[in-house]
Amino acid sequence: MKSAFDELYSVLPKALVWKAQLMFTGVRYTEALSEAVEEGAAPGYWPHRLISADGSGQFRPVPYLFKLESAVARVRVDDKSPYEVRREVAGFTLWCEDEQLCTVQFVPKHSWGSFRTSDGSTYTEAGVEQLGDMMVVNLTPGCEYFLTKSNCKFCGYGRFTPRTQALGQLPGQIKPQQKTIDRLREVLINAASGGEARHVYIVGGSTMTPEEEVARFVPVIKAAREAVGDKLHVTAGSGAVDKDGSLQYRDAGADSCCYNLETWDAATFEAVCPGKAKNVGRDRWLKGLTDAVDVFGWGMVASAFVAGVEVPPPAPGMTESQMLASIREGAAFLLDRGIMPLYSPLWPVEGTAYAQADGISPKTYLQLEYDICQLRQERNFPVPSWLICPGCSYMLMEVDFDAEFGTKQLAAR
C-alpha cells in the first residue's frame, strides 16, 4: 500500500516529507514508544493515556523527540494517525499502514535531566525545558495580554495558571522573583558543565510596554550569562524593544535576539495579534528588529512567524497563494536587512480562535519552506546555528531544508 504522501516524493527528499508528516499527523501509540523511553530516550512532558477495553486509563511514557537521520521531530501521539513506530531486532522503524518507511532513533535524555537544585526543584520546576541541545528558559510564562483579552489569537499558552504561581509570577509583576533567578542559575551551571547543551533561549509572557520587557529580561539574561560563562550562546526572545533595550540586553550578556512579529501582513497583524499591535505597533516592531541588527550584528537577529494565520478569521482573509506571496515578501524584506525569519505552521489548539480545519496543510508548509529556502540561497544567508540547529529544530524545518539543499549553516558566534 502506498503512503499518503507519495505525491511529494518526486519534489522533496524523503527525510523532509517524513518529518513533516510526523509534525502534522503524529503517530499511533505502540509499546515501542514506551520501550524507547525505558532504554534512555528523553521522555515527553505529557505521557500517553492508554485506554483499556474496560474504560480504565493507564499513563504510558513516550519519547520527546524523534531523530530522523540529521533531523529531529517532536513525538506527537494521535491514534487516528496512519503512522506508527515498530520495534525491530536492529532498532525502531517508522511505518505507514503496511509500508516500512525508514529507521528512526530518539533523542536521548540529557545527563542533567535528573538534576535537583538546592531547594529540591527539577529543571522544569526552575523554568527550564530541554529542547534537544537548547535550554529554553521561561521564568515568566504568564502573558499580560491575556489579562486584557488582547492575546495573540493562535496562542493558548500564556494564561496565568498554577505553573506561573509556582514560578513566583503574579499578574502585573514584571521582574522574576529572586528565588526563581537563583534556581535558574543552579540549573544552568549544571547544564553548562555537562557539554550536552549548546545554546540558551530566554522567553517569557509579554508585558504591556517594551520598557517593561527590558526590565523583565535583563536580570534573567544576567543570571544566565553568569551561570554559563562563555560556554553557551544566549539569546533574548522577548517582545520587540527599542534600540536602547537591545543595547541593555547585549550589555547584560545576550549574544543575539529574536523578536517575534508572528505575521507579516499588516491587517492580519492587527486582527491576530491585538496586544502586540496596540502596545507596540507594527512599525515600532520592525524598527526594533532593524535597530537590533545595529546592536548585535548582521545575522544575529531573528523573528518567528505563524504561517497560516493569514487565511481564516479573525484575519481579513487571503487565498493560499496570496498568503505564500505575503510570506515571501516579508522574508525578503527581513533577510535583506540581516534578520532571519522562521516559520512554524498554524496548529489550532483548544481555547483559541481556530478550529481544527483552520490549520495549514503539510503540503503547503513544505511549499512555504522550499520557497523561503530559495530566498536564503539567493542571499547566501543560511539559518544561523545560534538560533536553531539540527539538535533542536523539532517543530521547524528551515535547518532541514538548508541541509538537504546545500546551504551551509552559519556557526554560532
C-alpha positions as CSV (number, residue, x, y, z in Angstrom):
1,M,0.0,0.0,0.0
2,K,1.4,3.4,-1.0
3,S,1.7,6.0,1.8
4,A,-0.5,9.1,1.8
5,F,2.2,11.5,0.7
6,D,3.7,9.7,-2.3
7,E,3.0,12.8,-4.4
8,L,5.6,14.8,-2.6
9,Y,8.4,12.2,-3.1
10,S,9.1,13.5,-6.6
11,V,9.7,17.0,-5.3
12,L,11.4,16.8,-2.0
13,P,13.9,14.4,-0.3
14,K,12.0,11.7,1.7
15,A,13.5,12.8,5.0
16,L,11.8,16.2,4.7
17,V,8.4,14.6,3.9
18,W,8.7,12.1,6.7
19,K,9.5,14.9,9.2
20,A,6.6,17.0,8.0
21,Q,4.2,14.1,8.3
22,L,5.4,13.3,11.9
23,M,5.0,17.0,12.8
24,F,1.4,17.3,11.5
25,T,0.0,13.8,11.7
26,G,1.8,12.3,14.6
27,V,2.0,8.5,15.3
28,R,-0.3,5.9,16.8
29,Y,0.7,4.7,20.3
30,T,2.6,1.5,20.3
31,E,4.5,-0.2,23.2
32,A,7.7,0.5,21.1
33,L,7.4,4.2,22.2
34,S,7.4,3.3,25.9
35,E,10.3,0.8,25.3
36,A,12.3,3.6,23.8
37,V,11.9,5.7,27.0
38,E,12.9,2.7,29.1
39,E,16.1,2.4,27.0
40,G,17.2,6.0,27.5
41,A,15.1,8.3,25.2
42,A,14.3,11.7,26.7
43,P,10.6,11.4,27.8
44,G,8.0,13.8,26.6
45,Y,6.4,16.2,29.1
46,W,2.9,14.6,28.6
47,P,2.6,10.8,28.8
48,H,0.1,9.0,26.7
49,R,-3.2,7.9,28.4
50,L,-3.8,4.3,27.2
51,I,-7.5,3.4,27.5
52,S,-8.2,-0.2,28.2
53,A,-11.2,-2.2,27.0
54,D,-13.0,-1.7,30.3
55,G,-12.6,2.1,30.0
56,S,-9.9,2.5,32.6
57,G,-6.8,4.5,31.7
58,Q,-3.1,4.0,32.2
59,F,-0.4,6.6,31.6
60,R,2.5,5.4,29.5
61,P,5.7,7.3,28.8
62,V,6.6,8.3,25.2
63,P,9.8,9.9,23.9
64,Y,10.0,13.6,23.4
65,L,11.9,13.8,20.1
66,F,12.4,11.6,17.0
67,K,15.7,11.6,15.3
68,L,15.4,11.0,11.5
69,E,19.0,11.0,10.1
70,S,20.1,14.6,10.9
71,A,16.7,15.9,11.6
72,V,14.6,15.9,14.8
73,A,10.8,16.0,15.2
74,R,8.5,16.0,18.2
75,V,6.8,12.8,19.1
76,R,3.0,13.6,18.9
77,V,0.8,10.7,19.7
78,D,-2.5,10.6,17.8
79,D,-4.2,7.2,17.5
80,K,-6.0,8.4,14.3
81,S,-2.7,8.6,12.5
82,P,-1.8,6.1,9.9
83,Y,1.9,6.1,11.1
84,E,3.4,4.0,13.9
85,V,6.7,3.0,15.3
86,R,7.6,-0.7,15.5
87,R,10.4,-2.4,17.3
88,E,12.7,-4.5,15.1
89,V,15.7,-6.6,16.1
90,A,18.1,-3.9,15.0
91,G,16.1,-0.9,16.4
92,F,13.0,1.1,15.7
93,T,11.3,1.7,12.3
94,L,8.6,4.1,11.1
95,W,5.6,2.6,9.2
96,C,2.7,4.0,7.3
97,E,0.0,1.3,7.3
98,D,1.8,-1.7,5.9
99,E,4.7,0.1,4.3
100,Q,8.0,0.5,6.2
101,L,9.4,4.0,5.6
102,C,12.7,4.3,7.5
103,T,14.6,3.6,10.6
104,V,14.2,6.0,13.5
105,Q,16.0,6.8,16.7
106,F,15.1,9.0,19.6
107,V,17.0,11.9,21.2
108,P,18.5,10.6,24.5
109,K,17.8,12.1,27.9
110,H,20.5,14.6,28.9
111,S,22.5,13.8,32.0
112,W,21.3,17.0,33.7
113,G,17.7,15.9,33.4
114,S,17.8,14.3,36.9
115,F,19.5,17.4,38.5
116,R,17.9,19.0,41.6
117,T,18.5,22.5,42.9
118,S,19.5,23.2,46.5
119,D,15.8,23.5,47.3
120,G,14.9,20.2,45.5
121,S,13.5,21.7,42.3
122,T,13.7,19.9,39.0
123,Y,14.9,21.8,35.9
124,T,11.3,22.2,34.7
125,E,10.2,23.5,38.1
126,A,13.0,26.0,37.8
127,G,11.5,27.3,34.5
128,V,13.9,25.4,32.1
129,E,13.0,23.0,29.3
130,Q,15.2,20.6,27.3
131,L,14.7,21.0,23.6
132,G,17.4,18.8,22.1
133,D,20.6,20.8,22.8
134,M,18.8,24.0,23.5
135,M,17.9,25.2,27.0
136,V,14.7,27.2,26.9
137,V,14.3,29.5,29.9
138,N,10.8,30.7,30.7
139,L,10.5,32.1,34.2
140,T,7.5,34.3,33.4
141,P,5.1,32.2,31.2
142,G,2.1,34.3,32.1
143,C,1.3,36.9,29.4
144,E,-0.2,40.3,30.4
145,Y,-2.2,40.4,27.1
146,F,-4.4,37.6,28.4
147,L,-5.5,39.8,31.3
148,T,-6.9,42.4,28.8
149,K,-8.1,39.8,26.3
150,S,-5.7,41.1,23.7
151,N,-3.6,37.9,23.5
152,C,-2.5,36.6,20.1
153,K,-5.4,34.6,18.7
154,F,-3.5,31.4,18.0
155,C,-1.9,31.2,21.5
156,G,-3.3,29.2,24.3
157,Y,-0.2,29.1,26.4
158,G,0.2,32.4,28.2
159,R,-2.6,32.2,30.7
160,F,-1.8,32.7,34.4
161,T,-2.0,29.2,35.9
162,P,-0.7,27.2,38.9
163,R,2.6,26.9,37.0
164,T,3.0,30.6,36.9
165,Q,2.3,30.8,40.6
166,A,4.8,28.0,41.3
167,L,7.4,30.1,39.5
168,G,6.5,33.1,41.6
169,Q,4.9,35.1,38.8
170,L,1.9,37.2,39.7
171,P,-0.2,39.4,37.3
172,G,1.4,42.8,37.0
173,Q,4.7,41.7,38.5
174,I,7.4,42.5,36.0
175,K,10.6,41.1,37.4
176,P,11.0,37.4,38.3
177,Q,11.4,36.7,42.0
178,Q,15.0,36.3,43.3
179,K,14.4,32.7,44.4
180,T,13.4,31.9,40.8
181,I,16.5,33.5,39.4
182,D,18.6,31.5,42.0
183,R,17.1,28.2,40.8
184,L,17.7,29.1,37.2
185,R,21.4,29.9,37.9
186,E,21.9,26.5,39.6
187,V,20.3,24.6,36.7
188,L,22.3,26.4,34.0
189,I,25.6,26.0,35.8
190,N,24.9,22.2,35.9
191,A,23.8,22.1,32.3
192,A,26.7,24.1,31.0
193,S,29.2,21.8,32.8
194,G,27.9,18.7,31.1
195,G,28.7,19.6,27.5
196,E,25.3,18.5,26.1
197,A,23.6,21.9,25.9
198,R,24.8,24.3,23.3
199,H,22.6,27.4,23.5
200,V,20.1,29.1,25.8
201,Y,16.9,30.8,24.6
202,I,15.2,33.1,27.1
203,V,11.5,33.7,26.6
204,G,8.5,35.0,28.7
205,G,5.0,36.1,28.5
206,S,4.5,39.6,27.1
207,T,4.3,42.8,29.2
208,M,2.3,45.9,28.3
209,T,5.3,48.0,27.2
210,P,8.7,47.5,25.6
211,E,10.3,49.2,28.6
212,E,8.8,46.6,30.9
213,E,10.1,43.8,28.6
214,V,13.6,45.2,29.2
215,A,13.0,45.3,33.0
216,R,11.8,41.7,32.9
217,F,14.5,40.2,30.7
218,V,17.7,42.0,31.8
219,P,18.0,40.2,35.2
220,V,17.3,36.8,33.6
221,I,20.0,37.5,30.9
222,K,22.5,38.5,33.5
223,A,21.9,35.4,35.6
224,A,22.1,33.1,32.5
225,R,25.4,34.7,31.4
226,E,26.9,34.4,34.8
227,A,25.8,30.7,35.0
228,V,27.1,29.6,31.6
229,G,30.1,31.9,31.2
230,D,31.3,31.7,27.6
231,K,30.3,28.0,27.2
232,L,26.8,28.6,25.7
233,H,25.2,31.1,23.3
234,V,22.5,33.2,25.0
235,T,19.5,34.7,23.0
236,A,16.9,37.1,24.3
237,G,13.5,36.1,23.0
238,S,11.3,39.0,24.2
239,G,8.8,41.1,22.5
240,A,10.3,43.9,20.4
241,V,12.2,46.6,22.3
242,D,13.7,49.8,21.1
243,K,17.4,50.2,20.4
244,D,18.3,51.1,23.9
245,G,16.6,48.0,25.1
246,S,18.6,45.8,22.7
247,L,21.8,47.6,24.0
248,Q,20.8,46.7,27.6
249,Y,20.2,43.1,26.5
250,R,23.7,43.0,24.9
251,D,25.4,44.6,27.9
252,A,23.6,42.1,30.2
253,G,25.2,39.2,28.3
254,A,22.9,38.4,25.3
255,D,24.6,37.3,22.1
256,S,21.6,37.7,19.9
257,C,17.8,38.4,20.0
258,C,14.6,37.1,18.5
259,Y,11.5,39.4,18.5
260,N,8.6,37.5,17.0
261,L,6.3,39.6,14.7
262,E,4.1,36.5,14.1
263,T,2.7,37.6,10.7
264,W,4.0,39.9,8.0
265,D,0.7,41.2,6.6
266,A,-0.3,44.5,8.4
267,A,-4.0,43.8,8.5
268,T,-3.5,40.3,9.8
269,F,-1.2,41.6,12.5
270,E,-3.9,44.0,13.7
271,A,-6.5,41.2,13.8
272,V,-4.5,38.3,15.1
273,C,-2.0,40.0,17.4
274,P,-4.1,42.8,19.0
275,G,-1.9,43.1,22.1
276,K,1.3,43.5,20.0
277,A,-0.5,45.9,17.6
278,K,-1.9,48.1,20.4
279,N,1.0,48.1,22.8
280,V,4.0,48.2,20.4
281,G,2.7,48.6,16.9
282,R,4.0,47.0,13.6
283,D,6.2,50.0,12.6
284,R,7.8,50.1,16.0
285,W,8.3,46.3,16.0
286,L,10.0,46.4,12.6
287,K,12.2,49.3,13.8
288,G,13.1,47.3,16.9
289,L,14.3,44.4,14.7
290,T,16.3,46.6,12.3
291,D,17.9,48.6,15.2
292,A,18.8,45.3,16.8
293,V,21.0,44.4,13.8
294,D,23.0,47.6,14.6
295,V,23.4,46.3,18.2
296,F,24.0,42.5,17.7
297,G,25.2,42.4,14.1
298,W,24.1,41.0,10.8
299,G,22.6,37.5,11.1
300,M,22.3,37.8,14.9
301,V,18.7,38.9,14.9
302,A,15.6,36.8,14.2
303,S,11.8,36.9,14.1
304,A,9.4,33.9,14.2
305,F,6.1,33.7,12.3
306,V,3.0,31.5,12.4
307,A,2.3,30.5,8.9
308,G,-1.4,30.1,8.1
309,V,-3.0,32.8,10.3
310,E,-3.4,34.9,7.2
311,V,-6.2,32.7,5.7
312,P,-9.0,32.1,8.3
313,P,-10.9,34.5,10.5
314,P,-10.1,36.6,12.6
315,A,-7.7,37.7,9.8
316,P,-9.3,39.7,7.0
317,G,-8.5,36.6,4.8
318,M,-6.3,35.6,2.0
319,T,-6.2,32.8,-0.5
320,E,-3.4,30.3,-0.1
321,S,-1.4,31.8,-2.9
322,Q,-1.8,35.3,-1.5
323,M,-0.6,34.0,1.9
324,L,2.5,32.5,0.3
325,A,3.2,35.7,-1.6
326,S,2.9,37.8,1.6
327,I,5.2,35.4,3.5
328,R,7.8,35.6,0.7
329,E,7.6,39.4,0.7
330,G,8.2,39.6,4.4
331,A,11.0,37.1,4.3
332,A,12.8,39.0,1.6
333,F,12.5,42.3,3.5
334,L,13.9,40.8,6.7
335,L,16.7,38.8,5.0
336,D,17.9,41.9,3.1
337,R,18.3,43.6,6.5
338,G,20.2,40.9,8.2
339,I,17.2,39.4,10.1
340,M,16.4,35.7,9.9
341,P,12.7,34.7,9.7
342,L,11.4,31.4,11.0
343,Y,8.1,29.8,10.2
344,S,6.0,27.4,12.3
345,P,2.7,26.2,11.0
346,L,-0.6,27.2,12.5
347,W,-1.8,24.3,14.6
348,P,-5.2,25.1,16.1
349,V,-5.3,24.3,19.8
350,E,-8.3,24.2,22.2
351,G,-9.2,27.6,23.7
352,T,-8.1,29.7,20.7
353,A,-9.9,31.3,17.8
354,Y,-9.3,28.4,15.4
355,A,-11.0,25.2,14.6
356,Q,-9.0,22.1,13.6
357,A,-9.8,22.6,9.9
358,D,-8.2,26.1,10.0
359,G,-4.7,24.7,10.2
360,I,-2.2,24.9,7.4
361,S,-1.6,21.6,5.5
362,P,1.7,19.8,5.5
363,K,2.0,20.2,1.7
364,T,1.5,24.0,1.9
365,Y,4.0,24.2,4.7
366,L,6.6,22.2,2.7
367,Q,6.0,24.6,-0.2
368,L,6.5,27.6,2.0
369,E,9.7,26.2,3.5
370,Y,11.0,25.4,0.0
371,D,10.2,29.0,-1.2
372,I,12.0,30.6,1.8
373,C,14.9,28.3,1.4
374,Q,15.4,29.6,-2.1
375,L,15.4,33.2,-0.8
376,R,18.1,32.3,1.7
377,Q,20.2,30.6,-1.0
378,E,19.9,33.6,-3.3
379,R,21.3,35.8,-0.5
380,N,23.8,33.2,0.8
381,F,22.2,33.6,4.2
382,P,21.6,30.2,5.8
383,V,19.9,29.8,9.1
384,P,22.4,30.6,11.9
385,S,23.1,27.8,14.3
386,W,22.7,30.1,17.4
387,L,19.0,30.4,16.5
388,I,18.1,26.9,15.6
389,C,20.1,23.8,14.7
390,P,19.6,20.1,13.8
391,G,19.6,19.3,17.5
392,C,16.7,21.4,18.5
393,S,14.7,22.1,15.3
394,Y,11.9,19.8,16.3
395,M,8.9,21.9,15.1
396,L,10.5,23.9,12.3
397,M,12.1,22.8,9.0
398,E,14.4,25.7,7.9
399,V,17.6,23.9,9.1
400,D,16.5,20.7,7.4
401,F,15.9,22.4,4.0
402,D,19.3,24.1,4.3
403,A,21.0,20.8,4.9
404,E,19.1,19.0,2.1
405,F,19.6,21.7,-0.5
406,G,23.2,22.5,0.3
407,T,23.1,25.8,2.2
408,K,25.8,25.7,4.8
409,Q,24.7,26.8,8.3
410,L,26.3,29.8,9.9
411,A,28.1,28.9,13.1
412,A,27.2,30.4,16.5
413,R,29.3,33.4,17.5
